[in-house]
Amino acid sequence: EQDLFKSRNELRYKSGASSNDRQRLQEHIANLEREVARLTERNQGLERELIEEKRVVVASTEEASRVLKQLEKIKRSEDEERKALEETIVKLEAQIDQRETQLLNIAN
C-alpha cells in the first residue's frame, strides 16, 4: 500500500516524466492495486477461517465443560455409593463380631 501511494504520487506530481515512465508507473500502479485487492480478499478469507475456528473452539470448550460436569456428577454418585457400601461393610463387620462373641459365649 505504501508503494502504491508513492507510485500514485509520483505519477501525479512528476511532470517531467516521459510517456514511457508514465506508462510504466501506470502499469506498476495497476499491478499494485491488483495485489492489494488479492491480499485484501485473502485476508478476509483468513478472517472468516479464524472466526470459524474460534466458533469451533468455543463449541468444543462448551462440550468439554458439559462432559466435565457429567463426569463430576458421576464421580459424586460413585463416591456416595462407595461411602454407603463402606458404612454397610462396617455395620456387617460389627454384626459378625457380635455373632462371634455370642457364639463364643454360648460355647463356654
C-alpha positions, 0 to 999 in steps of 0.5 A, a space after each residue: 500500500 505504501 508503494 502504491 501511494 508513492 507510485 500514485 504520487 509520483 505519477 501525479 506530481 512528476 511532470 517531467 516524466 516521459 510517456 514511457 515512465 508514465 506508462 510504466 508507473 501506470 502499469 506498476 500502479 495497476 499491478 499494485 492495486 491488483 495485489 492489494 485487492 488479492 491480499 485484501 480478499 485473502 485476508 478476509 478469507 483468513 478472517 472468516 477461517 479464524 472466526 470459524 475456528 474460534 466458533 469451533 473452539 468455543 463449541 468444543 470448550 462448551 462440550 468439554 465443560 458439559 462432559 466435565 460436569 457429567 463426569 463430576 456428577 458421576 464421580 459424586 454418585 460413585 463416591 456416595 455409593 462407595 461411602 454407603 457400601 463402606 458404612 454397610 461393610 462396617 455395620 456387617 463387620 460389627 454384626 459378625 463380631 457380635 455373632 462371634 462373641 455370642 457364639 463364643 459365649 454360648 460355647 463356654 
